Amino acid sequence: MRKYSKLFRSEVSDENDSQGSTPCSPTVQGSHEDGCSAGNGHVFERQLSKLNSFNFKPIIRKSGQIPLPPEELRCPISLQLMHDPVIIASGQTYERICIEKWFNDGHNTCPKTQQRLQHLSLTPNYCVKGLIASWCEQYGVPVPEGPPESLDLNYWRLALSESEAANSRSMNSVGSCNLKGMKVVPLEEGSTIEKVEKGTENESVLEEKSEHNLLERCKDFITILYEEENLRKKCKVVEQIRLMLKDDEEARIFMGANGFVEALLHFLESSVHERNEIAQEIGAMALFNLAVNNNRNKELMLAAGVTLLLDQMISNSDAHGSATALYLNLSCLEEAKSIIGSTNAVPFLVKRLGGDTEPQCKLDALHALYNLSTVPSNIPNLLSAGIINGLQSLVLSGEHTWMEKSIAVLLNLASSETGREEMISAPSLISALAFVLDIGELIEQEQAVSCLLILCNGNEKCSQMVLQEGVIPVLVSMSVNGTPRGKEKAQKLLMLFREQRQRDQSPADMQQHVESNQESLPAATPPAPESKPPCKSASRWKMGKAISSLWKSKSYSVYQC
């Protein structure tokens, strides 16, 4: 009510309307007059009855004397008085049948604000419905008896303007590929629908010319990429294409459906054959932009043999950054993971984890390897390429930029038996994970303890290696102060150590029993030879006793949480 109060003004009861009146909000006025009686459930009805005392500010068409309803009472889609107004998630009000058609056509945005909606629920707007009834009564206009019969007037302009936000981000790009750049023309007070229709027709003509020019320009690009022999000229064209594809989803869809995947791959192939690294980088980045958030274009690239072309590129040039970025983009497609994992991309990406690689290239390689490691069939190739040593060096570097994603890859590798064996046999991997428990952030500690739990479960050798790193105090602290998942994993790992300690105590107890029996024998009897633990080494059960005394002296307990 407060929002729409600006549309009304109160009428002075002494018939002196020429002096004017100040805007009055029915909601505010009612709050002063009704006081505490607002809780009786009839306040809203009283406010609507008071609307009869207000004069709506008339909006008269220039072409006639028929009043034009206020913009707030008209549906932004049909531009007519609303019969059944409803509110959507963006807070805007629409005619129910109009917004339902909008949603049924596949849109998930607000037609007026272009805001992406969190849900598509509709809420009746009884307040606006009451205001419409009052306005109609004030001006003698019939109350709408049903929804509008046609949406042709404004619906398609709204639909075509949905991509305006995406296109506006690429205004500095060449041509900007503004395929759907029509704007919603708001109806100002005193304007006419005829004027809006005329403006719409003019914009339609301009838009048709723009689309025609774009099509002609794309045809020229394709012709140059296939027929031009000067590589330098083709590089300029590909750079323009790269800029057009940057941050423009509509351009990716349009160009992907009009042969640009094949044309850019043709350009990249010629660049590889001529061993021109600059051209290879430009071509790979143009393909990268074409594949961003577009699985259809990724599938077209795979079908056209982009992986074979990338194999040639990484073996004959130093354009590693662009090749790594393109591998990362393609690895986001589920069908591409197994294909990439069977090529030379795996050793190439593992090698990028080394210390002399640029940070961005290293990060792209790490994320690409993570995507590949989610497919079990890729794990043997990853292990044979030496990925564990590369990840271990990243973890021991202490840089949080690499630490979290590196441990995530290790968790994927630990899902296979071969991966666990390789990880346990790695010289310093257990120490690296214990290092993360000491200095890592909470999410990194959570991943490290999860990895250690997987490795130690059913492997006493690994458990002893972890215990030798002195992780008990850190695990106890995590079981109290870690993330929810970190607490759970730390408690399980402590329980695992406790169970193994209890098993290791049994031979020690047997040894103590033998020694006590020897003390009770007569002095003349020669002492029996000292027996050894039957199945555990002395160092192992001594370690168990040391842990036991540590837990008792410092009151560490797996049940503290």
N, C-alpha and C positions, 0 to 999 in steps of 0.2 A: 504493500500500500504506500509505503514511504517512497518507493521508487517511482510510482506512477502519479504521485500527488502533484508533480509539476505540470501535469496535463490539465489540471482543474484550477478554478479560482472560486472563492466564495462570493455569493451575491449579497450585497448590503440589503437588509430587510426594509429600509426606508425608501426603496425604489430610486436611490441616487447612484445608479450604476456608472454614471459618467465620471464619477470621481475615482473609479478603479477600486480594486481590492487586492489584498495580499494573498499570495498562494497559501492554501490551507491543506494540510495533510489529514485525511480522515483518521488515520491511525493515531497520530499525535493528539488530535483533538479528542478522540474517544478516550485516550488514556487519562486525560485530565477530568473529563466529565463523568466517566463511569467509576473511576477510582478502583476500589477493591472489588466491586461487583463484577469485574471482568472474568472472574472464575466461574460464572454461572453458565457459560457455554453459548450465550446469545449475543456476545459482543459483535461478532462478525455480521450477524443479521442487522443489528442496529446501525453499524457503519454503512452497510449497503443502503439502508433506508434513508440515512442522512445524505447520501449522494444526490437525492432528489433536490436538495437545497443548493447544489452547486451548479454553476453554469460551465459547461465544457467550452473551452476556447475553440471556436469553429475554425475549420480549415476548409476554405472554399476553393474549388477548382477555378482556374482562370477561364476555362471554357464554359462554365456554367455555374449554377448556384447550388448544385448538389454537394453537400459537405463531404470531404474526404476524411475517413476515420484516421485518428492518430496512428502513427507508425507502430506504437507499442501494442495496439489492438489488432493489427493486421499480421497475418502469417508471413514471415520473410520469404516463403516459397511461393504461395499463391497470391500474395499481395492483397488478400481479401480479409474481411472480418472473419474471425475464427469462430467456428461452431463448437468445436471440442478442443480447447487449448490444452496442451500438455507441456511439461518441462522435461528437458533432457539433461544429461550429465553435465553439460557445459553451463547450465543455468538459463539457456535461451528457451523461449516459448514458441511452439509451432502448432499448426493444425495437425491433429492426430493422423489423419489419412495421408497428409503430405509427408510427414517425417517417417511414417511407416513405409511409404514407397521409397523414400531415400535410403532407409536401412535395407529394405528388401533388394535394392539394386546393388548391394555389396559395399556401400559406404559405411565407414566407422568413424566419421568426423562430423563436426558440427557444420552445417551448410553455411552459416553466417560467419563464424569465427575461424573456420578451418582447423579447430582444435581437435586432436585425436581424443576420442571418448573412452573412458575407462569401462563403461558398460552402456548397454542400449536400452535400459529400462525407461519407461515413460511414466510420469507422475501428473495426474490431472491438476490444472491450475485454476482452481475455483475462484481465486481472487480476480484474475483477468476476465474470466467468464462473467463475473458479476459486474465488472466495469464495462464490459461490452454491452450488457443488457441495459445498464444505466445510460450509456451514451446513446444507444438506439432510442430509448424512451425520450431522452432530452431533445433529439433532433427529428423524431418521428420517422426513423428509419426502421424497417422491419428487422427483427432479430433473425440471424441466419438459422434456417430450419434444417440445414444439412451441410455436409462438406462441399467444397467446390467440385464441379464436374470435370474441369480441365486444369492441367498444370502446365500447359504449353507456354504460358506467358513468361515465367521466371525460372521454372525448374531446371531447364537445360543450361541456362546461364550459370546457375549455382553449381551444377554438376561439372561443367567445363572449367569452373574456377577453382576446383578442389586442388589442382596441382599448382596453383599460383605460388604457394609458399615455397615449394621445391624449386620452381623455376626462378624465383627471385633470388635464390642463393647463388645462382650462376649467371647473374646479370653481367659480370665482368668477363665471362667466357665468350668466345667467338660465336656469335649468333644466338647464344644462350639456349638454343633448342626449345624455345617457348611454344610448345605445341598447343597448350591449353591455357592461354594467358587471359581469358576473358574475366572481367571483374563484375561483381554484383553491383548494380547501380542503385544506391539507396534513394528512396523517395523522400525528398525534403518537403517541408511544409510549403504549400502553394504550387508544387510541381504537378505535372499531369502524366498520366500513364502513356498518353500518346507520345510525349517527349521521351519517355524512357524507351518506348519501343523504337523510336527513331534512332536514339543513341545506340541501342542494341544492334540495329541493322548496320550502322556505320562500323561498329566494332567487329561485326561478323565479316564484313567485307575486308577490313584490314587484316583480320586473322586468317582469312582464306589466302590473301596475298602472302602473308608471312609463312604459312604452311607450304605454299607453292614454291616460294623462294628457298625454303629449307630443303625441300625434296630435290630441287635443282642443284643445290649446293652439295648435297650428299651424293648425288649422281656424279658430280664433278670429282669429288673425293675418291669415289670408287674407281673412276676412270684413271685418275692419276696414279693410284696405288697399283693398278694392274698394267698400265701401258707406259707410264713414264720411265725412262731409262736413267735419268739423273737421280741418284740416291739422295742428294742434298735437297732437292725439291720435295721428294717424297717424305723426308724427315720433317720438313716444315708442315706438311699436311697432317702427318701423324701427330705432331705436337699440337696442332689446332684441334684434332679429334680428341686428344687426351684432355685438353682443357674443357672441351664441350661436355665430356663424360664426367668430369669432376663434380661431385655433389649434385648430380642431376639424374634422378632415377628415371624420369620420362625419356631422357636421351638414351640411356642404356637400353631400355625396352625397345625404343624405335630403331636404334642402330643395330641391336642384336637381331632384330627381325628383318633387317634389310641388307644382310650380306657383309656387315663390317667385321664379323668374327673371322670369316675366311680371308677377307682382304688384309686385315692386320696380321694374320698368321703368314700370309704370303709375303708381306713386307718383312716380318721378322726372319723368315727363312732366307730371303735374299740378303739380309743384313748379316746373318750367320755365315753364309757362303762367302761373303766379301770380307768377313772378319772385321767389321766396323763396330767397335764396342759402343760408341755413342748412339748409333742407330739401333743397336740391340737394346740398350737401356730405354730409349724412347718407345720402341715397339712393345717391350715387356710391360712398361708402366701404362701404356694405352690399353693393353689387354687386361692389366690389373684393374683399371678404372671401369672397364666394360664388364668385368665379372663381379664387382662389388655388389653384394646383396641381390644377386640375380643368378639363381641356380640354373635357369634355362640357358643363359649364356655360358655358364661353366660346362654344362652338358655338351653344348655345341663345340666348345674348345676341345674337350676330351675326344669327341667323335672325330674331330679334324686332326687329331694327332699332336696336340700341344705338348704332351709329355716327351715324345720322341724328339721334338724340336728343342725342348729345354735341355734334354740330355746332350745334344750337340752344342748348345750354347754354353753350358757350364764346363764342358771339356775343352773348348777352344777359345775362351775369352775370360776376362776378369770382371765382367759385369755381374758380380755376385749379388749385390744388393737388390737389384731389380728382379733377378731370377728367384732369389729367396722370397721376396714379397709375393711374386706370382705363385710360387709353390704354396705359401701360406694361404693365399686366397682360394686356390683350388682345393686344398686339403679340408676346407670347411664343408665341402660337399661329401656326403657319406659314401657315394659310389666311387668317388675319386681316391679315397684313402688307400684301398687295396691296390689300385693301379699305380699310384705314386710310390707306395711301399715296395713295389717289385722292381723299381728302376734305380738308376744311379743317383736319384735324389737323396736316398737315405745316407750314403757315405758323404755326399756333398753337404747336407744339412748338419750332420754330426761334426764335420770338420769346421763348420762355421761357429761352433761352440768354443773354439780356441781363443786364446787371449789376444791375438792380433787382429781380431775381427771388429768392425765398427759396432758400437753398442746397438743401434737400431737393427742392423743386419743380424746380430747375435740374438736379439729378442725375437725377431721374426722367425729365425730358425728354431728357436726353443719352442715357440707356440706351434709351429708346423709339426715338429717332432711329437709334441703332446697330442695333436690331432691324429697323427699316424699311430701312436702307441695305444690308442683306444681300440684298435683292431687286432685281435690276438694273432692273426696270421702274419702281421708285420713284425712281431716281437723278435723272432729269430734273426731277421735281417738287421734290426736295430742293434741287437747284441753283438752280432758279428762285425758291425761297423764300429764297435768300441764306444757305444753311447754311455756306458756306465762311467768310464773314465772322464768323459767330457762333463757329465752331470756332477760327478764328484768334485771336479775342480771348481765348478760354479758354486756349489754349496760351500766349499771351504773358503771361497773368496770373501764370504761374509756380507756380500752386497744383497740387500733385500730385493733388488730388481730381478735377480735371477732365482733367488732361493725358493720361493713358494712354487713357481712353475716347475723348477727342476725336481723338487720332491714329488710333485703331482705326476710327473713322468715316471719317476721311480715306483710310485704306487701302481701305475699301470703295468710296469714291467714285472712287479712282484706278483701279479695275478697269475703268472705261469710258473710252473715248477722250474723250468730252465732259467727263467729270470731270477728266481730266488737263489738258486745255486750260484749263479754268476755274481749276484750282489753280495752274498755271504763270503765268497772267495776273494772279492775285491780287497786289496790291501788296507785301504783307509776309509771305506764307505761307512762302516759302523762308527768309526770315530767322527766322521763328518756329520752323521745324524745326531750323535750325542752332542756335537758342537752346536747344532741347531737348537737342541733342547736348552742349552745354556744361554745363548745370546739371541735366539730368534724371537719374533713376535708371536702373539698367541695363536694366530692361524698357522704359522709356520711350525710352531711346537706341536700343534694338533696333527699336522700332516706327518711330522717326523715320528711322533709316538705311534701313529697308525701304521707307518711303514715298519717300525721296529716290532710291533706286535705281530704283524704278518710274518716277518722273518723268524721271530723267536718261537712262534707257535709250532710245536712238534720238533724243534731243533735245539737240543740242549747245548750244542757247541756254540751256536749263535747267542744263546742266552748268557753263557759264560763270557763271551766276548763283550756283550753289552754291559754286564755287571762289572767287568774290569775297567770300564770307562767311568765308573762312579756315578751312575745316573739315578740312584735311589732317592737322594734328597730332592732332585729336580722333579722326579715323578710324583713324589709325595706332595710337593708344592703344586704341581699341575692338577692333582686330584682334588685340590681345594680351590685353586684360583684360576684354572684354565677355562677354556670355552666348554660349553656343555658336552660336545663330542670329545674334546680333549680330556675332560674329567673322566668320561666313560672309558676311553682307551687307556689312560694312565692307570686307572684302577684295575683294569683287566690285565695289564702288563705286570703290575705289582702282585696280583694274585697268581699269575703264572710263575713268577720268581719264587713266591712263597711256597707253592706246591713243589717246585723243584728242590727248594731248600729242605723241605720235610723229607723228600725222598733221599736226599744226600745225607741226612742225619742218621739213617738206619745203620749203615756200616760203622759210623763213628760210635754209636751206642754199643754195638757189638764189641768193638775194640776196648771200650771202657769196662765192659763186663768181664772180659778176659783178664785185664790188668787187675781188677779187684779180686778175682779168684787166685791169681798168682800171689798176692800179698798174704792170703790166708793159709798158704802151704807152709810146712816146717822149713826152717832155715837150711837143713841138710839137703833138702830136696833141691836139685839144680833147677833153676828157673826155666820154665818152658820158653821155647823160641817165640819171639814176638810175631803175632799174626798180622797180616796186612788186609786192608779192606778188599773184599773179593772182586768188586767191579768198578770202583771209583778210585781215582788217584788221590793221594794225600793232599795235594794242593787244592783239589776241588772241594773236599769236605772241610778243609780248613777255611776256605773262602766262605762256605756256608755258615760256619760258626762265627766268622768275623761279621757277616751280615746280620746274623742273629743278635750278636752283642750290640751292633750298631742300632738296630731297631729297638732293642730293650733300653739302651742308655738314652736315646733321644726320643723315645716314645713315638716312633714312626709307626703308623698302622695303616693298613689298606682299608680299614673301616672308618677312618676319620671323616670321610665325606658322607 
